[in-house]
Amino acid sequence: MLLLVLFGRTAIIVFVVDRAPPRKKNQPSPPPLLKNQKQKNRVDAVIHFAGYKAVGESVDKPLEYYDNNIVSTVVLVETMRKHGVYNLVFSSSCTVYGNPDTVPITEQVKLTATSPYGRTKLYQEEMFRDLAASPVEKGQWRILLLRYFNPVGAHASGELGEHPVGVPNNLMPYVHQVALGQREFLRVFGGDYPTPDGTCIRDYIHVVDLADGHVSAVEKLLSAPGFGCQAVNLGTGKGTSVLEMVKTFQEVTGAKVAYQVVDRRAGDVIEVWASTATAEKALGWKAKRSLEDMCRDQWNWASKYPQGYETKE
Protein backbone atom coordinates (compact mmCIF):
# COMPACT_ATOMS: atom_id res chain seq x y z
CA MET A 1 0.00 0.00 0.00
CA LEU A 2 1.20 3.51 -0.81
CA LEU A 3 0.05 6.56 1.14
CA LEU A 4 0.64 10.15 0.07
CA VAL A 5 0.61 12.51 3.04
CA LEU A 6 0.74 16.26 2.45
CA PHE A 7 2.45 18.67 4.85
CA GLY A 8 1.97 22.12 3.38
CA ARG A 9 4.02 22.14 0.19
CA THR A 10 5.85 18.96 1.11
CA ALA A 11 4.68 15.64 -0.30
CA ILE A 12 5.76 12.55 1.57
CA ILE A 13 5.30 8.99 0.40
CA VAL A 14 4.95 6.28 3.01
CA PHE A 15 5.61 2.97 1.25
CA VAL A 16 4.13 0.10 3.27
CA VAL A 17 4.30 -3.55 2.23
CA ASP A 18 3.89 -6.79 4.11
CA ARG A 19 5.33 -8.84 1.27
CA ALA A 20 8.07 -8.22 -1.23
CA PRO A 21 6.71 -6.65 -4.45
CA PRO A 22 6.06 -9.08 -7.31
CA ARG A 23 9.06 -9.93 -9.46
CA LYS A 24 9.40 -11.14 -13.04
CA LYS A 25 12.31 -13.29 -14.17
CA ASN A 26 13.93 -12.88 -10.75
CA GLN A 27 14.05 -9.09 -11.12
CA PRO A 28 12.30 -6.69 -8.72
CA SER A 29 9.38 -4.78 -10.19
CA PRO A 30 7.77 -1.74 -8.55
CA PRO A 31 4.02 -1.84 -7.89
CA PRO A 32 1.95 0.06 -10.52
CA LEU A 33 0.78 2.61 -7.97
CA LEU A 34 4.36 3.54 -7.13
CA LYS A 35 5.32 3.68 -10.81
CA ASN A 36 2.48 6.11 -11.57
CA GLN A 37 2.76 8.24 -8.46
CA LYS A 38 5.29 10.73 -9.79
CA GLN A 39 3.04 11.50 -12.75
CA LYS A 40 0.30 12.78 -10.41
CA ASN A 41 2.15 14.49 -7.56
CA ARG A 42 5.43 16.22 -6.93
CA VAL A 43 7.18 14.01 -4.40
CA ASP A 44 9.78 15.65 -2.18
CA ALA A 45 10.69 12.85 0.21
CA VAL A 46 10.01 9.24 1.04
CA ILE A 47 9.61 7.77 4.52
CA HIS A 48 10.30 4.04 4.34
CA PHE A 49 8.64 2.19 7.23
CA ALA A 50 8.15 -1.12 5.44
CA GLY A 51 9.44 -4.44 6.70
CA TYR A 52 9.03 -7.43 8.96
CA LYS A 53 10.18 -6.53 12.45
CA ALA A 54 10.13 -9.35 15.01
CA VAL A 55 13.50 -10.51 16.35
CA GLY A 56 12.30 -13.95 17.44
CA GLU A 57 10.39 -14.62 14.23
CA SER A 58 13.42 -13.62 12.16
CA VAL A 59 15.46 -16.36 13.82
CA ASP A 60 12.86 -18.90 12.68
CA LYS A 61 12.28 -17.36 9.23
CA PRO A 62 15.53 -15.69 8.13
CA LEU A 63 15.00 -16.13 4.40
CA GLU A 64 11.59 -14.47 4.52
CA TYR A 65 13.13 -11.52 6.38
CA TYR A 66 15.99 -11.06 3.91
CA ASP A 67 13.60 -11.40 0.97
CA ASN A 68 10.92 -9.03 2.23
CA ASN A 69 13.01 -6.38 3.94
CA ILE A 70 15.93 -6.03 1.54
CA VAL A 71 14.35 -6.76 -1.84
CA SER A 72 11.50 -4.32 -1.20
CA THR A 73 13.98 -1.59 -0.34
CA VAL A 74 15.95 -2.11 -3.55
CA VAL A 75 12.70 -1.83 -5.52
CA LEU A 76 11.75 1.36 -3.72
CA VAL A 77 15.13 3.06 -4.16
CA GLU A 78 15.32 2.15 -7.84
CA THR A 79 11.90 3.69 -8.36
CA MET A 80 12.84 6.83 -6.44
CA ARG A 81 15.93 7.28 -8.59
CA LYS A 82 13.94 6.74 -11.78
CA HIS A 83 11.65 9.62 -10.83
CA GLY A 84 14.34 11.92 -9.48
CA VAL A 85 13.36 11.64 -5.79
CA TYR A 86 16.51 11.60 -3.64
CA ASN A 87 15.34 12.43 -0.10
CA LEU A 88 14.77 9.37 2.08
CA VAL A 89 14.04 8.83 5.77
CA PHE A 90 14.63 5.18 6.62
CA SER A 91 13.15 3.30 9.55
CA SER A 92 16.19 1.55 10.97
CA SER A 93 16.58 0.02 14.41
CA CYS A 94 18.73 -0.11 17.52
CA THR A 95 19.22 -3.80 16.71
CA VAL A 96 22.11 -2.72 14.46
CA TYR A 97 24.09 -2.18 17.67
CA GLY A 98 23.85 -5.80 18.83
CA ASN A 99 25.01 -6.25 22.44
CA PRO A 100 26.76 -2.92 23.06
CA ASP A 101 29.75 -2.70 25.35
CA THR A 102 28.48 0.48 26.97
CA VAL A 103 25.23 2.41 27.37
CA PRO A 104 23.85 4.87 26.51
CA ILE A 105 24.56 4.06 22.87
CA THR A 106 25.88 6.73 20.55
CA GLU A 107 25.63 6.58 16.76
CA GLN A 108 29.40 6.05 16.55
CA VAL A 109 29.61 2.67 18.30
CA LYS A 110 30.50 -0.49 16.39
CA LEU A 111 27.63 -1.94 14.37
CA THR A 112 27.00 -5.66 14.79
CA ALA A 113 23.53 -7.19 14.70
CA THR A 114 22.67 -10.40 16.60
CA SER A 115 19.54 -11.50 14.70
CA PRO A 116 18.45 -11.85 11.06
CA TYR A 117 16.07 -8.94 11.59
CA GLY A 118 18.88 -6.75 12.87
CA ARG A 119 21.09 -7.78 9.99
CA THR A 120 18.43 -6.83 7.43
CA LYS A 121 18.43 -3.34 8.94
CA LEU A 122 22.22 -3.19 9.04
CA TYR A 123 22.61 -4.37 5.44
CA GLN A 124 20.08 -1.79 4.28
CA GLU A 125 22.01 0.90 6.12
CA GLU A 126 25.20 -0.22 4.39
CA MET A 127 23.45 -0.06 1.03
CA PHE A 128 22.32 3.49 1.73
CA ARG A 129 25.81 4.56 2.77
CA ASP A 130 27.22 3.08 -0.44
CA LEU A 131 24.52 4.81 -2.48
CA ALA A 132 25.19 8.21 -0.95
CA ALA A 133 28.95 7.80 -1.45
CA SER A 134 28.77 6.62 -5.07
CA PRO A 135 30.43 9.08 -7.49
CA VAL A 136 27.95 8.04 -10.17
CA GLU A 137 25.09 9.31 -8.01
CA LYS A 138 26.82 12.74 -7.87
CA GLY A 139 25.96 13.43 -4.26
CA GLN A 140 22.26 13.76 -4.96
CA TRP A 141 21.04 11.51 -2.15
CA ARG A 142 20.05 12.76 1.28
CA ILE A 143 19.33 9.79 3.53
CA LEU A 144 18.55 9.91 7.22
CA LEU A 145 18.72 6.60 9.07
CA LEU A 146 16.46 6.78 12.11
CA ARG A 147 17.52 4.10 14.57
CA TYR A 148 14.38 3.42 16.59
CA PHE A 149 14.63 2.04 20.04
CA ASN A 150 11.33 0.55 21.32
CA PRO A 151 8.15 2.35 20.22
CA VAL A 152 5.09 1.76 22.41
CA GLY A 153 1.82 3.44 23.31
CA ALA A 154 -0.93 4.89 21.15
CA HIS A 155 -2.46 8.23 20.28
CA ALA A 156 -3.80 9.96 23.39
CA SER A 157 -7.29 10.12 21.83
CA GLY A 158 -7.53 6.33 21.98
CA GLU A 159 -8.51 6.31 18.32
CA LEU A 160 -5.17 5.16 16.87
CA GLY A 161 -3.16 2.22 18.16
CA GLU A 162 -1.61 -1.16 17.45
CA HIS A 163 -3.70 -4.30 17.03
CA PRO A 164 -1.44 -7.19 15.98
CA VAL A 165 -2.82 -10.07 13.97
CA GLY A 166 -2.17 -13.31 15.85
CA VAL A 167 0.22 -13.54 18.78
CA PRO A 168 1.93 -10.18 19.44
CA ASN A 169 5.69 -10.09 18.95
CA ASN A 170 6.12 -6.88 20.95
CA LEU A 171 5.78 -6.39 24.70
CA MET A 172 3.02 -3.81 25.12
CA PRO A 173 0.31 -5.31 22.89
CA TYR A 174 0.88 -8.58 24.74
CA VAL A 175 0.63 -6.77 28.09
CA HIS A 176 -2.66 -5.13 27.22
CA GLN A 177 -4.11 -8.37 25.87
CA VAL A 178 -3.33 -10.07 29.18
CA ALA A 179 -4.86 -7.13 31.05
CA LEU A 180 -8.01 -7.46 28.90
CA GLY A 181 -8.25 -11.18 29.69
CA GLN A 182 -7.56 -12.15 26.08
CA ARG A 183 -4.42 -14.06 27.09
CA GLU A 184 -3.73 -15.96 30.31
CA PHE A 185 -0.32 -14.52 31.10
CA LEU A 186 2.66 -12.63 29.69
CA ARG A 187 5.78 -14.62 28.91
CA VAL A 188 8.86 -12.75 30.09
CA PHE A 189 11.80 -14.05 28.11
CA GLY A 190 14.68 -14.52 30.52
CA GLY A 191 14.94 -13.66 34.20
CA ASP A 192 18.66 -14.29 34.65
CA TYR A 193 20.20 -11.40 32.72
CA PRO A 194 22.84 -9.29 34.53
CA THR A 195 20.34 -6.48 35.22
CA PRO A 196 18.81 -5.33 38.54
CA ASP A 197 15.70 -7.53 38.20
CA GLY A 198 17.11 -10.10 35.75
CA THR A 199 15.03 -8.99 32.75
CA CYS A 200 16.11 -7.20 29.59
CA ILE A 201 16.35 -3.41 29.58
CA ARG A 202 15.05 -1.34 26.69
CA ASP A 203 14.56 2.30 25.78
CA TYR A 204 10.79 2.61 25.34
CA ILE A 205 9.65 5.62 23.34
CA HIS A 206 6.11 6.88 22.84
CA VAL A 207 4.94 6.32 19.27
CA VAL A 208 3.76 9.93 18.98
CA ASP A 209 7.21 11.20 19.96
CA LEU A 210 8.55 8.88 17.26
CA ALA A 211 6.15 10.38 14.71
CA ASP A 212 7.31 13.88 15.66
CA GLY A 213 10.87 12.70 15.06
CA HIS A 214 9.99 11.80 11.48
CA VAL A 215 8.58 15.25 10.82
CA SER A 216 11.81 16.76 12.13
CA ALA A 217 13.81 14.35 9.97
CA VAL A 218 12.04 15.33 6.75
CA GLU A 219 12.41 19.02 7.56
CA LYS A 220 16.13 18.45 8.09
CA LEU A 221 16.61 16.68 4.77
CA LEU A 222 14.77 19.30 2.77
CA SER A 223 16.93 22.06 4.23
CA ALA A 224 20.34 20.37 4.05
CA PRO A 225 21.98 20.11 0.60
CA GLY A 226 24.90 17.68 0.57
CA PHE A 227 23.52 15.84 3.60
CA GLY A 228 24.71 12.45 2.36
CA CYS A 229 23.76 9.52 4.60
CA GLN A 230 23.68 9.96 8.37
CA ALA A 231 22.26 8.02 11.32
CA VAL A 232 20.32 9.40 14.29
CA ASN A 233 19.01 7.58 17.36
CA LEU A 234 15.37 8.06 18.34
CA GLY A 235 14.92 7.13 21.99
CA THR A 236 14.40 8.72 25.40
CA GLY A 237 17.88 8.10 26.80
CA LYS A 238 16.41 6.06 29.67
CA GLY A 239 16.45 2.29 30.18
CA THR A 240 13.48 0.37 31.58
CA SER A 241 13.35 -3.34 32.31
CA VAL A 242 10.50 -5.58 31.19
CA LEU A 243 9.27 -6.03 34.77
CA GLU A 244 9.52 -2.29 35.43
CA MET A 245 7.30 -1.67 32.42
CA VAL A 246 4.77 -4.25 33.60
CA LYS A 247 4.73 -2.70 37.07
CA THR A 248 4.23 0.81 35.67
CA PHE A 249 1.40 -0.38 33.43
CA GLN A 250 -0.40 -1.93 36.42
CA GLU A 251 0.07 1.16 38.57
CA VAL A 252 -1.15 3.57 35.89
CA THR A 253 -4.13 1.56 34.66
CA GLY A 254 -5.20 -0.44 37.72
CA ALA A 255 -5.29 -3.54 35.52
CA LYS A 256 -3.58 -6.78 36.54
CA VAL A 257 -0.99 -8.43 34.31
CA ALA A 258 -0.13 -12.02 35.18
CA TYR A 259 3.28 -13.11 33.93
CA GLN A 260 5.66 -16.05 33.95
CA VAL A 261 9.41 -15.88 33.45
CA VAL A 262 10.48 -18.34 30.75
CA ASP A 263 13.71 -19.18 28.94
CA ARG A 264 15.63 -16.48 27.11
CA ARG A 265 14.62 -15.79 23.51
CA ALA A 266 17.17 -16.24 20.75
CA GLY A 267 18.43 -12.95 19.34
CA ASP A 268 17.58 -10.78 22.35
CA VAL A 269 20.24 -8.47 23.75
CA ILE A 270 20.71 -7.60 27.41
CA GLU A 271 20.30 -3.84 27.62
CA VAL A 272 20.04 -0.96 25.19
CA TRP A 273 19.17 2.66 25.56
CA ALA A 274 20.01 5.64 23.44
CA SER A 275 22.21 8.64 23.61
CA THR A 276 19.88 11.33 22.31
CA ALA A 277 22.45 14.12 21.89
CA THR A 278 22.63 13.83 18.10
CA ALA A 279 18.84 13.98 17.67
CA GLU A 280 18.65 17.04 19.90
CA LYS A 281 21.46 18.83 18.08
CA ALA A 282 20.85 17.78 14.46
CA LEU A 283 17.05 17.60 14.42
CA GLY A 284 16.03 19.83 17.30
CA TRP A 285 13.99 16.86 18.55
CA LYS A 286 13.59 15.36 21.99
CA ALA A 287 11.11 12.83 23.39
CA LYS A 288 8.54 14.52 25.64
CA ARG A 289 6.26 11.75 26.88
CA SER A 290 6.85 9.63 30.00
CA LEU A 291 6.61 5.91 30.68
CA GLU A 292 3.31 6.62 32.43
CA ASP A 293 2.01 8.39 29.30
CA MET A 294 2.94 5.36 27.20
CA CYS A 295 1.06 2.97 29.47
CA ARG A 296 -1.97 5.23 29.87
CA ASP A 297 -2.33 5.81 26.13
CA GLN A 298 -1.80 2.11 25.36
CA TRP A 299 -4.59 1.17 27.77
CA ASN A 300 -6.90 3.91 26.52
CA TRP A 301 -6.66 2.49 23.01
CA ALA A 302 -6.85 -1.16 24.09
CA SER A 303 -9.83 -0.75 26.40
CA LYS A 304 -11.71 1.31 23.80
CA TYR A 305 -10.92 -1.05 20.91
CA PRO A 306 -10.15 -4.49 22.41
CA GLN A 307 -10.55 -6.09 18.98
CA GLY A 308 -8.95 -3.22 17.11
CA TYR A 309 -11.19 -1.56 14.58
CA GLU A 310 -13.25 -4.74 14.37
CA THR A 311 -14.61 -3.97 17.84
CA LYS A 312 -18.41 -3.85 17.75
CA GLU A 313 -20.14 -0.88 19.29
CORWOGI-V731886 format. One record per pair of residues at least 4 apart in sequence whose C-alpha atoms are under 8 Angstrom apart, sorted by the first residue. I is the first residue (numbers start at 1). J is the second residue. Records with the same first field share a line. If there is no record, write none. Layout:
BEGIN
I=J ; J
END
This chain:
BEGIN
1=15 ; 16 ; 17
2=13 ; 14 ; 15 ; 16 ; 33 ; 34
3=13 ; 14 ; 15 ; 16
4=11 ; 12 ; 13 ; 14
5=11 ; 12 ; 13 ; 14
6=10 ; 11 ; 12
7=11 ; 12
10=43 ; 44 ; 45
11=41 ; 42 ; 43 ; 44 ; 45
12=43 ; 44 ; 45 ; 46 ; 47
13=43 ; 45 ; 46 ; 47
14=46 ; 47 ; 48 ; 49
15=46 ; 47 ; 48 ; 49 ; 50
16=48 ; 49 ; 50 ; 51
17=21 ; 50 ; 51
18=50 ; 51 ; 52 ; 68
19=68
20=67 ; 68 ; 69 ; 71 ; 72
21=28 ; 29 ; 30 ; 31 ; 72 ; 75
22=28 ; 29 ; 30 ; 31
23=27 ; 28 ; 29
24=28 ; 29
28=71 ; 72 ; 74 ; 75
29=75
30=34 ; 35 ; 75 ; 76 ; 79
31=35
32=36
33=37
34=38 ; 79
35=79
36=40
37=41
38=42 ; 43 ; 83
43=85
44=85 ; 86 ; 87 ; 222
45=85 ; 86 ; 87 ; 88 ; 89 ; 218
46=85 ; 87 ; 88 ; 89
47=88 ; 89 ; 90 ; 91
48=88 ; 89 ; 90 ; 91
49=90 ; 91
50=69 ; 91
51=65 ; 68 ; 69
52=65 ; 68 ; 69 ; 117
53=58 ; 117
54=58 ; 117 ; 169 ; 170
55=59 ; 115 ; 116 ; 117 ; 118 ; 267 ; 268
56=60 ; 169 ; 265 ; 266 ; 267 ; 268
57=61
58=62 ; 64 ; 65 ; 115 ; 116 ; 117
59=115 ; 116 ; 117 ; 266 ; 267
61=65
62=66 ; 116 ; 117
63=67
64=68
65=69 ; 70 ; 116 ; 117 ; 120
66=70 ; 71 ; 116 ; 117 ; 120
67=71 ; 72
68=72
69=73 ; 120 ; 121
70=74 ; 120 ; 123 ; 124
71=75
72=76
73=77 ; 124
74=78
75=79
76=80
77=81
78=82
79=83
80=84 ; 85 ; 86
81=85 ; 86
86=140 ; 141 ; 142 ; 143
87=141 ; 142 ; 143 ; 221 ; 222
88=141 ; 142 ; 143 ; 144 ; 221
89=143 ; 144 ; 145 ; 146 ; 214 ; 217 ; 218
90=143 ; 144 ; 145 ; 146
91=145 ; 146 ; 147 ; 148
92=121 ; 122 ; 125 ; 145 ; 146 ; 147 ; 148
93=118 ; 121 ; 146 ; 147 ; 148 ; 149
94=98 ; 147 ; 148 ; 149 ; 233 ; 272
95=113 ; 114 ; 115 ; 117 ; 118 ; 121
96=111 ; 112 ; 113 ; 114 ; 118 ; 119 ; 121 ; 122
97=109 ; 110 ; 111 ; 112 ; 113
98=111 ; 112 ; 113 ; 114 ; 118 ; 269
99=112 ; 113 ; 114 ; 269 ; 270 ; 271 ; 272
100=105 ; 109 ; 271 ; 272
103=271 ; 272 ; 273 ; 274 ; 275
104=237 ; 272 ; 273 ; 274 ; 275
105=109 ; 272 ; 273 ; 274 ; 275
106=233 ; 274 ; 275 ; 276
107=231 ; 232 ; 233 ; 275 ; 278
111=122
112=119 ; 122
113=118 ; 119 ; 122
114=118 ; 119 ; 267 ; 268 ; 269
115=119 ; 267 ; 268
116=120
117=121
118=122
119=123
120=124
121=125
122=126
123=127
124=128
125=129 ; 145
126=130
127=131
128=132 ; 143 ; 229
129=133 ; 228 ; 229
130=134
131=137 ; 141
132=137 ; 139 ; 140 ; 141 ; 142 ; 143 ; 228 ; 229
133=137 ; 139 ; 228
134=138 ; 139
135=139
137=141
139=226 ; 228
140=226 ; 228
141=226 ; 227 ; 228 ; 229
142=221 ; 225 ; 226 ; 227 ; 228 ; 229
143=221 ; 227 ; 228 ; 229 ; 230
144=217 ; 221 ; 229 ; 230 ; 231 ; 232
145=229 ; 230 ; 231 ; 232
146=231 ; 232 ; 233 ; 234
147=231 ; 232 ; 233 ; 234
148=233 ; 234 ; 235
149=202 ; 203 ; 204 ; 205 ; 233 ; 234 ; 235 ; 273 ; 274
150=202 ; 203 ; 204 ; 205 ; 235
151=204 ; 205 ; 206 ; 207 ; 210
152=172 ; 204 ; 205 ; 206 ; 207 ; 294 ; 298
153=161 ; 172 ; 206 ; 207 ; 293 ; 294 ; 295 ; 296 ; 297 ; 298
154=158 ; 160 ; 161 ; 162 ; 206 ; 207 ; 208 ; 294 ; 297 ; 298 ; 301
155=159 ; 160 ; 161 ; 207 ; 208 ; 297 ; 298 ; 301
156=297 ; 300 ; 301
157=297 ; 300 ; 301
158=297 ; 298 ; 300 ; 301 ; 302 ; 304
159=301
160=301
161=298 ; 301 ; 302
162=173 ; 308
163=173 ; 307 ; 308
164=168 ; 173
167=174
168=173 ; 174
169=174
170=174
171=175
172=176 ; 298
173=177
174=178 ; 183 ; 186
175=179 ; 186 ; 246 ; 257
176=180 ; 298 ; 299 ; 302
177=181 ; 182 ; 183 ; 302 ; 306
178=182 ; 183 ; 184 ; 185 ; 186 ; 257 ; 258
179=183 ; 255 ; 256 ; 257 ; 258
180=303 ; 306
184=258
185=257 ; 258 ; 259 ; 260
186=257 ; 258 ; 259 ; 260
187=259 ; 260 ; 261 ; 262
188=199 ; 242 ; 259 ; 260 ; 261 ; 262
189=199 ; 261 ; 262 ; 263 ; 264 ; 265
190=198 ; 199 ; 200 ; 261 ; 262 ; 263 ; 264 ; 265
191=197 ; 198 ; 199 ; 261 ; 262 ; 263 ; 264
192=198 ; 199
193=198 ; 199 ; 200 ; 270
194=198 ; 270
195=199 ; 200 ; 201 ; 270
197=241 ; 243
199=241 ; 242 ; 243 ; 270
200=241 ; 242 ; 269 ; 270 ; 271
201=239 ; 240 ; 241 ; 242 ; 270 ; 271 ; 272 ; 273
202=239 ; 240 ; 241 ; 242 ; 271 ; 272 ; 273
203=235 ; 236 ; 237 ; 238 ; 239 ; 240 ; 272 ; 273 ; 274
204=235 ; 236 ; 238 ; 239 ; 240 ; 291
205=209 ; 210 ; 234 ; 235 ; 236 ; 287 ; 289 ; 291 ; 294
206=210 ; 287 ; 289 ; 290 ; 291 ; 293 ; 294
207=211
208=212
209=213 ; 286 ; 287 ; 288 ; 289
210=214 ; 234 ; 287
211=215
212=216 ; 285
213=217 ; 234 ; 283 ; 285 ; 286
214=218
215=219
216=220 ; 283 ; 284 ; 285
217=221 ; 283
218=222
219=223
220=224 ; 282 ; 283
221=225 ; 227
232=278 ; 279
233=274 ; 275 ; 276 ; 278 ; 279
234=274 ; 276 ; 279
235=273 ; 274 ; 275 ; 276 ; 287
236=273 ; 274 ; 276 ; 286 ; 287
237=273 ; 274 ; 275 ; 276
238=273 ; 274
239=271 ; 272 ; 273
240=244 ; 245
241=245
242=246
243=247
244=248
245=249 ; 291
246=250 ; 257
247=251
248=252 ; 291 ; 292 ; 295
249=253 ; 254 ; 255 ; 292 ; 295 ; 296
250=254 ; 255 ; 256 ; 257
251=255
252=292 ; 295 ; 296
253=295 ; 296 ; 299
264=268
276=280 ; 286
277=281
278=282 ; 283
279=283 ; 284 ; 285 ; 286
280=284 ; 285 ; 286
281=285
289=293 ; 294
290=294
291=295
292=296
293=297
294=298
295=299
296=300
297=301
298=302
299=303
300=304
301=305 ; 306
302=306 ; 308
305=309 ; 310 ; 311
306=311
307=311
END
